[in-house]
Amino acid sequence: MIKIQNFINGKFENPISDEWIDNYCPSDGEVYGQIPNSSKQDVENAYNAAIEAFPSWSKSTLEARSRILIKISELLETNLLRFAEAESKNNGKPISLAKAIDIPRAASNFRFFGNAITQFASESHESIGQNAINYTLRQPIGVVGCISPWNLPLYLFTWKIAPAIAAGNCVVAKPSEVTPMTAYLLGDILKEAGLPKGVLNIVHGLGSTAGQAIIEHPNIKAISFTGGTSTGAHIAKVAAPMFKKLSLELGGKNPNIIFADCDYDDMLETTVRSSFANQGQICLCGSRIFVEASIYERFKIDFIGKVKQLKIGHPSESSTDIGALVSKPHLEKVLSYIDIAKDEGGKILCGGNRVTLKDYENGYYLEPTVIEVKTNDCSVNQEEIFGPVVTIMPFETEDDVLEMANKVKYGLSATIWTNNLKRTMRMSNKLQAGIVWINTWMLRDLRTPFGGIKVSGVGREGGFEALRFFTESKNVCIKY
Ligand code: NDP
């Protein structure tokens, strides 16, 4: 059985309490590892290591930091298969996805921010007529906290850590208790890349104890969090009176809006992906599909035909399209929404059942599920399910669909399928979302601002936005 350890001050360590939590393998439901049940004291040790490393790290040259980040990136690429296998096993995602997306993107995060920091400039303002010049210093904050979820474990963990350390901060980070494995493996790579001890400290454990100790630590000055909206609200409540800087990337209930004039085949193929990639456990998945009435029946037949072809299988098999959901409680939550949909008059067009795979009977498999709903007001159109479940319904006019798309508390992303340029401009102006994709989905450029509005989050990460978040700006005014 694998025993995961914390990574504090450049060393692997057991939790002080010597208490451990079982870690499950979603594909067979068996315990296959144990992780530290870290306490406030472990977080304190991580903080102490970080604050000790800060004076030297924050003064290191940009070139030196950049070199280390790029080295981490290269080592992740060299170890791609090992990391992809660990991610797939720990999360239940198909190995093909971990190999093509999760681990390459984790490597890109380090490379991108290793380069970005060397290009991060600040402004100066000449105060004409007052004989003065103002310039802005962008200084690292100090010790920052990074807390990430289970759906894209290393991908999202590194999305925070890389800009934080690139900007000169030292970090206390906590990956999800459900998927700690790749964050644990990262420790070896950090050592090999020569990251000075204490710059990045990884504490494993429960959100309610280890996570809580990070967010309420008086000297951890900023928190970058990705996770559920209710956890985000809790973090804001704790952190706001302490005046911490906060970046919250939260849940989504994203509309996928399909007009009759779209490139149909492209739309169909991408919609299967935007509905069910990673078992639908991506905050950006288009879980509410709205289809223009004139092509609704055709879409329904074609979409369901394609969804039925998806192969549900063991995550380690290269032919698997749909792996296991991340945990038993999560599987139960998703199944409960399918029951709610039925109670509220939704029609299950395909899927809806747990799947028992031969030899892996206790794995958390679920059929990709398409529900036809009559109204946008139903629970399955209003609440985040975060599983392989999408709803479909027709619409008549652009105004109607815009109203339905926006009538939800979330505002993370939206997709529009159309070849009408004026419509894309009108709609992307009016859609309440942090990201709008036109005729594509999840096409990411790491320079762009990333984040949501409404209950999908506060603040933006990505590109220079992340470097701005992880620095404090200071104006210096010189009179001459
Ligand atoms: P959670 O909010 O349950 O957990 C996220 C992280 O927060 C975990 O590491 C968790 O630890 C930790 N945590 C829980 N309670 C606390 C606390 N009191 N103090 C500090 N940390 C705490 O989210 P999930 O892991 O279930 O992830 C799924 C959610 O993430 C979905 O809502 C999804 O939409 C959202 N998400 C948003 C994205 C975005 O960019 N907007 C991207 C990806 C996901 P532990 O695991 O131990 O509970």
Residues whose N, C-alpha, C, O or C-beta is under 5 A from the ligand:
A	BS01	NDP	I147 S148 P149 W150 K174 P175 S176 E177 V178 G205 L206 G207 S208 G211 Q212 I215 T226 G227 G228 T229 T231 E249 L250 G251 G252 C283 S456
